Amino acid sequence: MKFGIVGLGLMGGSFAKAIKRYRIAKAIIGYDKNPEHQEQALKLGLVDKIVTIEALSACDIIVLAIPVDAIIAFLPELKNIKKETTIIDFGSTKKMIVDNIPPNLRRHFIAAHPMTGTEKFGPKAAIKGLYEGKTIVLCNIEDCAEFHKNRALQIFSAIAMRIVFMDAQTHDVHACYISHLPHAISYALANTVMNHEKPTDIISLAGGGFRDMSRIAKSSSQMWTDIFRQNRKNMLDSLDVFEQQMKNIRTMVENEDYENMSLWMDKANSLHDIL
């Protein structure tokens, strides 16, 4: 199959590595608005060549590995694809994307969210093994033609992903609590420390815990602004829930209620029994 990958950063570049490793692609062509990303993707061997938008119409599979707002804006560019062409998006939100699929593309379109990634971005961030063993959520798959659905299932199974089915609205709630809220907390923590501490003190004193919790605050601000915008209602709901947890620990500290504090922490400890 001939693949066209739109967006040659971490997600698109790592996917290119995966389909090459498992010999799924006959050819991989790439499209990216950033000339530097185009050059890097070619040098790194992520794609066989860089093409124009028009050339994507010759592909069997088109993968949209770009920010969520950009996915919606890009969809009209695909109006002339063949009926055999499968479109797969890798957006971290799903409801708004699904709601904005042009009617003539709906049967072609696989709304997917690979539950994987790092805080790095750009073609140089692409890594081997990003997708293998990870979960991919396929949303509203019943609205896709069987041909495109089966093709997508074959591809994701071939690169050793765990496939989960979900409707887009439910996905966005779960993704908010498990992925989007942690990013907001990480950004908030990083800004709290930067506004309170001198850089020299941060360098001298920051340990593993702070580094772990602040790591994802290095993620692309453009990408995460788009995600928070598209998942606004769920983000506000999750922030309310999180703020209540912060009020709880504040009250326990104020009241020196160390017994309940310990129980509160024990409950949090049990999360990793699930993970």
ABEGO torsion letter per residue (X at the ends): XBBBBBEABAAAAAAAAAAAAAGABABBBBBBABAAAAAAAAAAGABABBBBAAAAAABABBBBBBBAAAAAAAAAAAAABBAABBBBBABABAAAAAAABBAAAAAABBBBBBBBEBABBEAAABBBGAABGBBBBBBGAAABBAAAAAAAAAAAAAAGBBBBBBBAAAAAAAAAAAAAAAAAAAAAAAAAAAAABBAAAAAAABBAAAAAAAAAAABBAAAAAAAAAAAAAAAAAAAAAAAAAAAAAAAAAAAGBAAAAAAAAAAAAAAAAAX
